[in-house]
Amino acid sequence: MSKVPDHRHCPVCGKVIPPNVKYCSTKCEAIDTKRKRELEFTKKLIYLLIFTLFIITIVSFLSR
């Protein structure tokens, strides 16, 4: 049985990288940073929409 050397995979492209490295290149790091920023923006937008719908619902019930 052969032993596989310690390694990780790049979270963006899946290439094999050393265990102490997070990304295989600065390009993959930039792509991941952009994805995380976009995901955070999307989460905030969804929370804002939910909050807005909640306020609209409360106001509509109070105005009856």
N, C-alpha and C positions, 0 to 999 in steps of 0.2 A: 504494500500500500504506500503510495507516495504522499508526502506531506506538502500541502500548499503553503507557500511562504506568506507571512503576514502582509496583508494588503487591504485596501478599501477600494471603493468605486466612486468616481466623480458623481456628485448628485445631479449634475446637469446632463452630461453626455454618457456616463457609465463606464468610461475608461478606467483601467486599473491604475491606482496611484499608491504611493507609500502610505503607511498608516498615520504618519504625522502630518500629512498634507490634506487640506480640505478640498481643493479643486485642482484639476489638471492644468489649468491655464488661467491667465487673467481674464481672458474672454469668457470662460465659463463662470468665473466669479462675478463678472459684470452682468451676465445674463441672469444669474441667480439673485443678485442684488435688485435688479430691475423687477423680476418676478415677485420678490418679497414686497417691494414698494407698491406694486400694482395690487397685490393681494390685500395689503393693509388699507389701501384706498378703497377697495371694493367692500371690505368689512365695515369701514366707517360709513360708507354710503348706505349700505344695508341697514345699519343701526339707525342712521338718520331717517331713512324711509319708515322704518318700524315706529320710531318715536313720533314722526309726523302723523302717521295713520292713527296711532294711539291718541294723540291730542285731538285730531279731527273727530274721532269716535266719542271721546269724552265731551267735547264741545257740542256735538250733535245731540247727545243724550241730555245734556244740561239745558239745552235751548227748547226742549219740548214743553 
